[in-house]
Amino acid sequence: MGKVILKVPPFFASILDPKSSGWFIVETEIAGKITIRNLLIEIAANKPEFRQAIFNPDEGILNGQIDIILNQKFLPFPHALDTDLIDGDIITLLPVLSGG
C-alpha cells in the first residue's frame, strides 16, 4: 500500500470543502495500479460540482481548462489521466491561465 497526495488551488478547494479558503490537500491510500483518472473519479464520486469542474461531462474526459502537474512536472494533455501513480506521488491541479 502507498499514499498519493492531490493538491488543489482555492477555486477547486471551495468545491471540495466549502470551509476551505486556501489550497486543499487530499491524501489517498492506494493499493495496486491506479491512474490519475481513477484517483479523480474516486474523489469526484461524491462531489458532482468537482466532477463538472474538471471533466467534460459529454465525453468523460478532463476538460481542456485544467493542467495536471505530477511531482512538479507538467503532464501533456489529454494523456495525463492515463498516467500511473506510485507511492509518494503528488498531483496538483491548476486552471489553465491565459492572457495577452
Helices and strands as residue ranges (DSSP letters): E 2-8, H 10-16, E 24-30, E 34-35, H 36-44, H 48-54, E 55-56, E 61-62, E 66-70, E 73-74, G 79-82, E 84-85, E 90-95
